[in-house]
Amino acid sequence: MDGKKSASPVARFDSYCTYHRIATLGVFNGADGVHTVEITVDKDQPSRQPVAFRLKNPAVELAKPKYQGTKFWPAKIMLVGDLQD
């Protein structure tokens, strides 16, 4: 936000990640004005353990391509104000 990096990555992988869903990610709650936002996907794969309890055979399921790598699919962006180029 405005050229400042977050102290640590914001966890986006949780116990509901066995399927695609729209979830919220708030990035700013501050003063009015012109701001810049940059979202970067972290290079490190997050722990897949939050979904392990939902799987019949976690060791096999978590090794599948579905749970490998890092991906981010923005679905909807809520902007209060005007988008500037």
N, CA, C and O atoms as a GROMACS GRO file, in nm:
protein
  340
    1MET      N    1   0.084  -0.117   0.000
    1MET     CA    2   0.000   0.000   0.000
    1MET      C    3   0.088   0.123   0.000
    1MET      O    4   0.171   0.140   0.089
    2ASP      N    5   0.071   0.207  -0.098
    2ASP     CA    6   0.148   0.330  -0.109
    2ASP      C    7   0.298   0.308  -0.098
    2ASP      O    8   0.370   0.388  -0.037
    3GLY      N    9   0.346   0.196  -0.157
    3GLY     CA   10   0.489   0.168  -0.159
    3GLY      C   11   0.544   0.100  -0.035
    3GLY      O   12   0.663   0.070  -0.029
    4LYS      N   13   0.460   0.074   0.064
    4LYS     CA   14   0.505   0.007   0.187
    4LYS      C   15   0.462  -0.139   0.183
    4LYS      O   16   0.348  -0.171   0.151
    5LYS      N   17   0.556  -0.228   0.216
    5LYS     CA   18   0.526  -0.372   0.219
    5LYS      C   19   0.466  -0.410   0.353
    5LYS      O   20   0.496  -0.349   0.456
    6SER      N   21   0.383  -0.512   0.351
    6SER     CA   22   0.329  -0.570   0.473
    6SER      C   23   0.444  -0.637   0.548
    6SER      O   24   0.539  -0.685   0.487
    7ALA      N   25   0.435  -0.641   0.680
    7ALA     CA   26   0.539  -0.703   0.762
    7ALA      C   27   0.553  -0.852   0.731
    7ALA      O   28   0.662  -0.908   0.737
    8SER      N   29   0.442  -0.916   0.697
    8SER     CA   30   0.443  -1.057   0.662
    8SER      C   31   0.331  -1.084   0.562
    8SER      O   32   0.237  -1.006   0.552
    9PRO      N   33   0.340  -1.195   0.488
    9PRO     CA   34   0.232  -1.226   0.393
    9PRO      C   35   0.098  -1.245   0.464
    9PRO      O   36   0.094  -1.289   0.579
   10VAL      N   37  -0.008  -1.211   0.396
   10VAL     CA   38  -0.143  -1.230   0.450
   10VAL      C   39  -0.189  -1.369   0.408
   10VAL      O   40  -0.198  -1.398   0.289
   11ALA      N   41  -0.216  -1.454   0.506
   11ALA     CA   42  -0.255  -1.592   0.477
   11ALA      C   43  -0.385  -1.596   0.398
   11ALA      O   44  -0.485  -1.536   0.438
   12ARG      N   45  -0.382  -1.665   0.285
   12ARG     CA   46  -0.502  -1.679   0.201
   12ARG      C   47  -0.544  -1.824   0.191
   12ARG      O   48  -0.644  -1.855   0.125
   13PHE      N   49  -0.471  -1.915   0.256
   13PHE     CA   50  -0.502  -2.058   0.251
   13PHE      C   51  -0.558  -2.097   0.386
   13PHE      O   52  -0.493  -2.078   0.489
   14ASP      N   53  -0.678  -2.153   0.386
   14ASP     CA   54  -0.740  -2.192   0.512
   14ASP      C   55  -0.820  -2.321   0.494
   14ASP      O   56  -0.810  -2.386   0.390
   15SER      N   57  -0.896  -2.359   0.594
   15SER     CA   58  -0.967  -2.488   0.591
   15SER      C   59  -1.075  -2.496   0.484
   15SER      O   60  -1.128  -2.604   0.460
   16TYR      N   61  -1.108  -2.386   0.419
   16TYR     CA   62  -1.210  -2.388   0.313
   16TYR      C   63  -1.148  -2.398   0.174
   16TYR      O   64  -1.221  -2.393   0.075
   17CYS      N   65  -1.018  -2.413   0.164
   17CYS     CA   66  -0.949  -2.414   0.034
   17CYS      C   67  -0.953  -2.548  -0.038
   17CYS      O   68  -0.870  -2.573  -0.125
   18THR      N   69  -1.048  -2.632  -0.004
   18THR     CA   70  -1.066  -2.755  -0.080
   18THR      C   71  -1.151  -2.728  -0.204
   18THR      O   72  -1.170  -2.817  -0.286
   19TYR      N   73  -1.203  -2.606  -0.217
   19TYR     CA   74  -1.283  -2.566  -0.333
   19TYR      C   75  -1.263  -2.416  -0.358
   19TYR      O   76  -1.218  -2.345  -0.268
   20HIS      N   77  -1.295  -2.368  -0.478
   20HIS     CA   78  -1.283  -2.226  -0.509
   20HIS      C   79  -1.398  -2.150  -0.446
   20HIS      O   80  -1.512  -2.196  -0.447
   21ARG      N   81  -1.368  -2.035  -0.391
   21ARG     CA   82  -1.470  -1.951  -0.333
   21ARG      C   83  -1.425  -1.806  -0.338
   21ARG      O   84  -1.306  -1.777  -0.353
   22ILE      N   85  -1.518  -1.716  -0.324
   22ILE     CA   86  -1.484  -1.574  -0.317
   22ILE      C   87  -1.464  -1.541  -0.169
   22ILE      O   88  -1.555  -1.560  -0.089
   23ALA      N   89  -1.348  -1.492  -0.135
   23ALA     CA   90  -1.317  -1.452   0.002
   23ALA      C   91  -1.271  -1.307  -0.001
   23ALA      O   92  -1.231  -1.256  -0.106
   24THR      N   93  -1.275  -1.241   0.111
   24THR     CA   94  -1.235  -1.101   0.116
   24THR      C   95  -1.089  -1.087   0.156
   24THR      O   96  -1.035  -1.169   0.230
   25LEU      N   97  -1.027  -0.981   0.108
   25LEU     CA   98  -0.891  -0.944   0.144
   25LEU      C   99  -0.889  -0.793   0.152
   25LEU      O  100  -0.874  -0.725   0.051
   26GLY      N  101  -0.904  -0.741   0.271
   26GLY     CA  102  -0.900  -0.596   0.289
   26GLY      C  103  -0.756  -0.548   0.282
   26GLY      O  104  -0.669  -0.605   0.346
   27VAL      N  105  -0.731  -0.443   0.204
   27VAL     CA  106  -0.594  -0.394   0.192
   27VAL      C  107  -0.576  -0.252   0.245
   27VAL      O  108  -0.463  -0.208   0.265
   28PHE      N  109  -0.685  -0.180   0.269
   28PHE     CA  110  -0.668  -0.043   0.316
   28PHE      C  111  -0.793   0.006   0.388
   28PHE      O  112  -0.906  -0.016   0.344
   29ASN      N  113  -0.771   0.072   0.497
   29ASN     CA  114  -0.878   0.138   0.571
   29ASN      C  115  -0.816   0.262   0.633
   29ASN      O  116  -0.776   0.260   0.750
   30GLY      N  117  -0.807   0.369   0.556
   30GLY     CA  118  -0.738   0.488   0.604
   30GLY      C  119  -0.795   0.615   0.548
   30GLY      O  120  -0.913   0.621   0.511
   31ALA      N  121  -0.711   0.715   0.541
   31ALA     CA  122  -0.753   0.849   0.500
   31ALA      C  123  -0.787   0.855   0.352
   31ALA      O  124  -0.731   0.781   0.271
   32ASP      N  125  -0.878   0.945   0.318
   32ASP     CA  126  -0.911   0.972   0.179
   32ASP      C  127  -0.788   1.025   0.107
   32ASP      O  128  -0.696   1.078   0.169
   33GLY      N  129  -0.787   1.010  -0.022
   33GLY     CA  130  -0.676   1.060  -0.103
   33GLY      C  131  -0.643   0.962  -0.213
   33GLY      O  132  -0.715   0.865  -0.234
   34VAL      N  133  -0.535   0.988  -0.284
   34VAL     CA  134  -0.490   0.901  -0.391
   34VAL      C  135  -0.392   0.801  -0.331
   34VAL      O  136  -0.297   0.838  -0.263
   35HIS      N  137  -0.417   0.672  -0.358
   35HIS     CA  138  -0.333   0.566  -0.302
   35HIS      C  139  -0.300   0.465  -0.411
   35HIS      O  140  -0.371   0.454  -0.511
   36THR      N  141  -0.191   0.391  -0.391
   36THR     CA  142  -0.154   0.283  -0.481
   36THR      C  143  -0.158   0.152  -0.403
   36THR      O  144  -0.125   0.147  -0.285
   37VAL      N  145  -0.200   0.046  -0.472
   37VAL     CA  146  -0.207  -0.086  -0.411
   37VAL      C  147  -0.138  -0.184  -0.505
   37VAL      O  148  -0.166  -0.187  -0.625
   38GLU      N  149  -0.048  -0.265  -0.451
   38GLU     CA  150   0.017  -0.369  -0.528
   38GLU      C  151   0.004  -0.500  -0.450
   38GLU      O  152   0.041  -0.507  -0.333
   39ILE      N  153  -0.049  -0.602  -0.516
   39ILE     CA  154  -0.063  -0.734  -0.454
   39ILE      C  155   0.035  -0.828  -0.521
   39ILE      O  156   0.034  -0.844  -0.643
   40THR      N  157   0.122  -0.889  -0.441
   40THR     CA  158   0.223  -0.981  -0.491
   40THR      C  159   0.202  -1.117  -0.428
   40THR      O  160   0.183  -1.127  -0.307
   41VAL      N  161   0.204  -1.222  -0.508
   41VAL     CA  162   0.190  -1.358  -0.456
   41VAL      C  163   0.326  -1.401  -0.402
   41VAL      O  164   0.426  -1.395  -0.472
   42ASP      N  165   0.328  -1.444  -0.276
   42ASP     CA  166   0.452  -1.487  -0.213
   42ASP      C  167   0.508  -1.610  -0.284
   42ASP      O  168   0.432  -1.696  -0.329
   43LYS      N  169   0.639  -1.618  -0.294
   43LYS     CA  170   0.703  -1.730  -0.365
   43LYS      C  171   0.698  -1.860  -0.285
   43LYS      O  172   0.707  -1.968  -0.344
   44ASP      N  173   0.683  -1.852  -0.154
   44ASP     CA  174   0.680  -1.972  -0.069
   44ASP      C  175   0.541  -2.031  -0.062
   44ASP      O  176   0.443  -1.959  -0.039
   45GLN      N  177   0.531  -2.160  -0.080
   45GLN     CA  178   0.403  -2.229  -0.071
   45GLN      C  179   0.358  -2.232   0.075
   45GLN      O  180   0.437  -2.268   0.162
   46PRO      N  181   0.234  -2.194   0.103
   46PRO     CA  182   0.187  -2.199   0.242
   46PRO      C  183   0.162  -2.342   0.288
   46PRO      O  184   0.151  -2.434   0.206
   47SER      N  185   0.154  -2.360   0.417
   47SER     CA  186   0.124  -2.492   0.473
   47SER      C  187  -0.013  -2.536   0.425
   47SER      O  188  -0.107  -2.456   0.422
   48ARG      N  189  -0.025  -2.662   0.387
   48ARG     CA  190  -0.152  -2.716   0.342
   48ARG      C  191  -0.228  -2.786   0.455
   48ARG      O  192  -0.336  -2.841   0.433
   49GLN      N  193  -0.172  -2.785   0.574
   49GLN     CA  194  -0.233  -2.854   0.687
   49GLN      C  195  -0.372  -2.804   0.725
   49GLN      O  196  -0.451  -2.883   0.778
   50PRO      N  197  -0.408  -2.676   0.702
   50PRO     CA  198  -0.543  -2.632   0.738
   50PRO      C  199  -0.656  -2.712   0.671
   50PRO      O  200  -0.768  -2.713   0.722
   51VAL      N  201  -0.629  -2.777   0.557
   51VAL     CA  202  -0.734  -2.855   0.491
   51VAL      C  203  -0.721  -3.005   0.518
   51VAL      O  204  -0.809  -3.082   0.477
   52ALA      N  205  -0.615  -3.048   0.585
   52ALA     CA  206  -0.588  -3.191   0.603
   52ALA      C  207  -0.704  -3.264   0.670
   52ALA      O  208  -0.735  -3.378   0.633
   53PHE      N  209  -0.769  -3.201   0.767
   53PHE     CA  210  -0.877  -3.268   0.839
   53PHE      C  211  -0.999  -3.294   0.750
   53PHE      O  212  -1.083  -3.377   0.784
   54ARG      N  213  -1.011  -3.224   0.638
   54ARG     CA  214  -1.124  -3.242   0.547
   54ARG      C  215  -1.101  -3.356   0.446
   54ARG      O  216  -1.195  -3.396   0.377
   55LEU      N  217  -0.980  -3.407   0.438
   55LEU     CA  218  -0.944  -3.505   0.337
   55LEU      C  219  -0.941  -3.646   0.394
   55LEU      O  220  -0.905  -3.666   0.510
   56LYS      N  221  -0.979  -3.744   0.312
   56LYS     CA  222  -0.981  -3.884   0.357
   56LYS      C  223  -0.840  -3.938   0.376
   56LYS      O  224  -0.814  -4.009   0.473
   57ASN      N  225  -0.750  -3.904   0.285
   57ASN     CA  226  -0.612  -3.950   0.293
   57ASN      C  227  -0.521  -3.829   0.271
   57ASN      O  228  -0.472  -3.808   0.160
   58PRO      N  229  -0.498  -3.748   0.376
   58PRO     CA  230  -0.425  -3.621   0.360
   58PRO      C  231  -0.288  -3.634   0.294
   58PRO      O  232  -0.253  -3.551   0.211
   59ALA      N  233  -0.211  -3.735   0.328
   59ALA     CA  234  -0.076  -3.748   0.272
   59ALA      C  235  -0.080  -3.761   0.120
   59ALA      O  236   0.002  -3.702   0.050
   60VAL      N  237  -0.176  -3.837   0.068
   60VAL     CA  238  -0.190  -3.856  -0.076
   60VAL      C  239  -0.255  -3.734  -0.140
   60VAL      O  240  -0.206  -3.683  -0.241
   61GLU      N  241  -0.363  -3.686  -0.082
   61GLU     CA  242  -0.437  -3.573  -0.140
   61GLU      C  243  -0.353  -3.446  -0.146
   61GLU      O  244  -0.354  -3.376  -0.248
   62LEU      N  245  -0.281  -3.413  -0.039
   62LEU     CA  246  -0.202  -3.290  -0.036
   62LEU      C  247  -0.083  -3.292  -0.132
   62LEU      O  248  -0.026  -3.187  -0.162
   63ALA      N  249  -0.046  -3.410  -0.181
   63ALA     CA  250   0.063  -3.421  -0.278
   63ALA      C  251   0.015  -3.397  -0.421
   63ALA      O  252   0.096  -3.382  -0.512
   64LYS      N  253  -0.116  -3.394  -0.442
   64LYS     CA  254  -0.173  -3.375  -0.576
   64LYS      C  255  -0.148  -3.232  -0.626
   64LYS      O  256  -0.134  -3.140  -0.546
   65PRO      N  257  -0.142  -3.214  -0.758
   65PRO     CA  258  -0.118  -3.082  -0.817
   65PRO      C  259  -0.215  -2.974  -0.768
   65PRO      O  260  -0.179  -2.857  -0.761
   66LYS      N  261  -0.338  -3.013  -0.736
   66LYS     CA  262  -0.439  -2.917  -0.690
   66LYS      C  263  -0.387  -2.834  -0.572
   66LYS      O  264  -0.421  -2.716  -0.559
   67TYR      N  265  -0.306  -2.895  -0.487
   67TYR     CA  266  -0.257  -2.827  -0.366
   67TYR      C  267  -0.113  -2.780  -0.378
   67TYR      O  268  -0.053  -2.742  -0.277
   68GLN      N  269  -0.056  -2.782  -0.497
   68GLN     CA  270   0.083  -2.742  -0.514
   68GLN      C  271   0.092  -2.602  -0.574
   68GLN      O  272   0.006  -2.560  -0.651
   69GLY      N  273   0.199  -2.532  -0.538
   69GLY     CA  274   0.225  -2.400  -0.594
   69GLY      C  275   0.149  -2.289  -0.522
   69GLY      O  276   0.081  -2.312  -0.423
   70THR      N  277   0.163  -2.170  -0.576
   70THR     CA  278   0.095  -2.054  -0.520
   70THR      C  279   0.016  -1.988  -0.633
   70THR      O  280   0.071  -1.958  -0.739
   71LYS      N  281  -0.110  -1.966  -0.609
   71LYS     CA  282  -0.197  -1.904  -0.708
   71LYS      C  283  -0.290  -1.805  -0.638
   71LYS      O  284  -0.322  -1.820  -0.520
   72PHE      N  285  -0.332  -1.704  -0.712
   72PHE     CA  286  -0.425  -1.606  -0.658
   72PHE      C  287  -0.517  -1.565  -0.772
   72PHE      O  288  -0.470  -1.517  -0.876
   73TRP      N  289  -0.646  -1.583  -0.754
   73TRP     CA  290  -0.744  -1.548  -0.857
   73TRP      C  291  -0.835  -1.438  -0.805
   73TRP      O  292  -0.937  -1.466  -0.741
   74PRO      N  293  -0.801  -1.312  -0.831
   74PRO     CA  294  -0.892  -1.205  -0.789
   74PRO      C  295  -1.023  -1.216  -0.866
   74PRO      O  296  -1.023  -1.228  -0.988
   75ALA      N  297  -1.134  -1.212  -0.794
   75ALA     CA  298  -1.263  -1.229  -0.858
   75ALA      C  299  -1.342  -1.098  -0.864
   75ALA      O  300  -1.406  -1.069  -0.965
   76LYS      N  301  -1.337  -1.022  -0.761
   76LYS     CA  302  -1.412  -0.896  -0.757
   76LYS      C  303  -1.329  -0.796  -0.678
   76LYS      O  304  -1.266  -0.830  -0.578
   77ILE      N  305  -1.328  -0.673  -0.723
   77ILE     CA  306  -1.255  -0.568  -0.653
   77ILE      C  307  -1.355  -0.459  -0.616
   77ILE      O  308  -1.425  -0.406  -0.702
   78MET      N  309  -1.361  -0.428  -0.487
   78MET     CA  310  -1.449  -0.320  -0.441
   78MET      C  311  -1.364  -0.196  -0.420
   78MET      O  312  -1.271  -0.196  -0.340
   79LEU      N  313  -1.396  -0.094  -0.492
   79LEU     CA  314  -1.323   0.031  -0.486
   79LEU      C  315  -1.419   0.141  -0.443
   79LEU      O  316  -1.522   0.163  -0.507
   80VAL      N  317  -1.385   0.209  -0.336
   80VAL     CA  318  -1.464   0.323  -0.292
   80VAL      C  319  -1.389   0.446  -0.342
   80VAL      O  320  -1.283   0.480  -0.289
   81GLY      N  321  -1.443   0.513  -0.442
   81GLY     CA  322  -1.376   0.626  -0.502
   81GLY      C  323  -1.362   0.605  -0.651
   81GLY      O  324  -1.441   0.532  -0.712
   82ASP      N  325  -1.263   0.667  -0.710
   82ASP     CA  326  -1.242   0.661  -0.854
   82ASP      C  327  -1.110   0.594  -0.884
   82ASP      O  328  -1.010   0.619  -0.816
   83LEU      N  329  -1.107   0.509  -0.985
   83LEU     CA  330  -0.985   0.445  -1.031
   83LEU      C  331  -0.911   0.544  -1.120
   83LEU      O  332  -0.968   0.601  -1.212
   84GLN      N  333  -0.782   0.565  -1.090
   84GLN     CA  334  -0.702   0.657  -1.169
   84GLN      C  335  -0.592   0.582  -1.240
   84GLN      O  336  -0.536   0.487  -1.185
   85ASP      N  337  -0.560   0.624  -1.362
   85ASP     CA  338  -0.452   0.560  -1.439
   85ASP      C  339  -0.318   0.604  -1.392
   85ASP      O  340  -0.216   0.561  -1.445
   0.00000   0.00000   0.00000
